[in-house]
Amino acid sequence: MDLGNADMTGAHRTRGSAALAGAVAPALAHWRNRQDPRDHAQLTRDLRTRLGGHAAAVEAGLRVVVSPEVRRLTSLAESVDGGSPEHSRRVGRAAEAVAARMGLDAHFIALIRDAAPLHDVGKLEIPMSVLDKPGALTTRERVVMQRHAEAGQAICDAAGDDAVLRMAARIARSHHERWDGRGYPDGLSFDRIPLAARIVAVVDVYDALVAERPYKGAWSPSRALEFLRENAGTQFDPDVVEAFVSLAERDELGA
């Protein structure tokens, strides 16, 4: 929630939500019915055209872009690569809790809760044959999969220019960067990686590890926390790991 938009009327929210629904629904219908994995390119064009052309749908600000229509995009992106539709919402709640534990300001905390669920929206552009593959990806498939980071930024950028979408775009692009600079797509390191993306990187990996996926079984929470500790200072921002682990051990990652 954007604290500056707290007085927005219900009627305004309804009009904005309806406009956004009308913009997104045809592109999603095309995505669900696609037969050829190459059709993901057409989805990209449809989303950018429809979302980018509907300024009225986003003028209401953050309450519109976290509407059910946008959350549907996030859940859809998660469901097609073996995750649960709840994954994105858990990532949002846990990211909010970590940001609060780190003592970040209230505005940042409010933004990251709403922006973090869009971290994998770019997977809408990845062919199903790659997303649903049960085994290890080939080198070529891995390159294709990694494109979801830049694709997610592009989708968020096309949807509007308010604070939540700006943060969501940074998270989508940078949540696979690594603290040691060996991540993608830009090879950023240390605090050159946006803080919101550093937080989501930890939260996202933990949630994926403790869940069953087509390519892996579920890890125990203790094993997943140990993985985070072992990779603090290499893959992950150590301050974020410290905050996350302290919350996880107290079962305070968000309801």
N, C-alpha and C positions, 0 to 999 in steps of 0.2 A: 504494500500500500504506500502510495506517495502521500506524505504528510501534508503536502501543499494542496492536495485534491480532496481532503476529507469532507468538504462541504458539498460535493457533487450530488445532484438530486437523483432519485431513483429513476425518474423518467429519462434523464440524460443518459444514465448508464444503460437503460433498456434500448434506447435508440442506437447508441454506439455499439452495443453487443449485437443487435440485429444487423447492423450494417456490416460488421466484421464477419458474422456468420454467413451473410450473403456473399461476401468476398471469398471466403475460404472454402465453403462447401463444394463448389464445382471442381476445384482443384483436388480436394480430397476424394471426391467420387471417382475422378479419373485415376488417382493413385490406387484406390482399392480395386479397381477393375482392370488394371494394366495386366497384360499378358507377356509383353516383351520387357525384360529388365532395362532396355535402353530407353523405355518410356519415362524413366526418372528425369531425363533432361527436359521433357515436356512439362512434367510437374513443376520443375524449377521455374520455367517460364511462366506457367499459370500462376504460381504463388506470387512471384515478384510483380506480375502485371496486376493481379487482383488486389493484393495487399497494398502495393505501392500506389495504386490509383484511388485508394479510399481514404483520403485524409480525414474525412468526417468520421470514419470508424475509429480513429486513434486520437482525435483531437481532445477527447475527454480525459486522456492521460492514462495513468497506471491502472486504474480500475478496469479499463477496457482491455488492455493488453494481457491482463491476467484473467480474462473472461473464460468461460468454458470452452469457447472455440479455440483459443490459443493453448489452453491446457490440453485440449484434444490433440493438437499437433505434437506436444511433448510426449504424451502417453502413447501416441501412435508410433513415434520414433523409438520409444523404449520397447514396445511390444513386438516390433518386427525383428529385433535382434535377440530375442529370447528372454528379455527382462519382464518384470511385472509392471502393469500399468501404475502400480503404487510406487515404483522406484523413483520416479521423478519427484513425487510429492515428499517422499522420505528425504531425498537429497535436499529439497528446499528447506524442510524443517530442521534437518541436522546442520545445514550451512548457517541457518539463522542462529542456532544454539552455539555453534563454534564462534561465529562473529561476536556474539554477546560475551562469550567466555574470554575472548581476546580483548575485550574492553573497547570495541569499535563503537562509533557513534550511532545513535538511534536511527538516523536516516539510512546509513549503510546497512544496518541490520534489517530494516524493513525492505530495502531494495533487494538484498540478496535472497531473502525468502521467496520473493516473487520471480526473480530472474533465474535462480539456479535450476528450477525445473525445466528450463529450455536448453540445458547444456547440450543435449544430443539431438536437437531438432534437425540438424543437418543430415542425420541418417535417413531422412525421408528421400534424400537424393541418391542413396546407395542402392544398387541392385539387390533384389531379394536373394539371389543366388549367393551373394557374399554375406549378407546379414544372417541368413539362416543356415550357413554351412556348419555342420556339427564338428568337423575336425579343424586342424590347423590351417590357417590361410597360407596360400602361396605368396611369394614376394609380390607378384602383380596384384593379387587380391588385397594384400596389406596396403599397398599404395592407394588402391581404390577406396578402401575403408578409411584411410587417413584423411581423405578429402572431406569427410563429414565435418571436420573442424571449420574449414573455410566456408563450406556450404552453410553451416549453422549461422555463422556471422552474417552471411549474405541474406539469409531469410529474415533474421532479426532486423537488419538494416532496412530491408524492404518494408517491414511491417510498421515502421514509424520511428520517431526521433525523441521519445520521452526517456526519462531516466532509467526505467526498468529495462526497456529494450536496448539502450546503450550498454548497460551492464551485462545483459544477456548476450549481446553480440561479443563482448570481450571474453565472457566465460566460454561461450561456444567455441571461439577460435583458440583459446589458450589453455583449456583444462587438460590437455595432453602434453603441455610443456613440462619439463623436468627442472628441478632445482639446480641440477648440475649442467644444464644446457643441452642435454641429449634428447630432448623431446621434439615434438612437431606441433605446428607447421613452421615455426620461425626460429627454433633453436634458442629461445630465450632462457635466461638463467637468473637465479636469485630474485631480487626485488624488481627486476625488469619484467617479470611475469606479473600481470595484474593480480592484486591481492584476492579479489573475488574468485579468480580462476584457481589460485593456489588452494583456497579453501575447498572449492568444489572438487578439485583433483583428489584430495584426501577422502572426502565424504563419498564421492562416486566410487572410488576403488574399493573402499570398505564395504559399501552396500552391494557391489557386484560380487565381491569375494564370498560374502555370507549367503548369497543366493545361488540356487541351482540354475545353470545355464546349459544350452545345448552342447557346449564344448567342455563343461566342467561340472563337478559336483559342488555342493555347498560346503564352505569351510566353517569351522566353529568360530564363534566370535573371538575366542582367545587366540586362535591361530591367526586370524585376520589382523588383530591388534598387534601381534608380534611382527607380522609382515610390515605394518606401518612403522613400527619402532626401528626395525632393521633397515628400512629404506629412508628414514628421516635424514636429511642432509645430503642425499643423493637424488632420489626421485622426488621427494616431498620437502616442503618447507618445514623445518624442524619445529618452529613455533606453532604452526598449524597442527602438526601431529601431536604435540604436547597437549594442546587445548582439546583436541578431539579425544585422545585417549583418556584424559581426566574425566570428560563427560561420559564417555562410554562405560568406564568402570563404575560410574555412579548411576548409570541408566538414566541420563539426563540429556539425551540427544533430541528430544522433541517427541510429542505425542502424535 
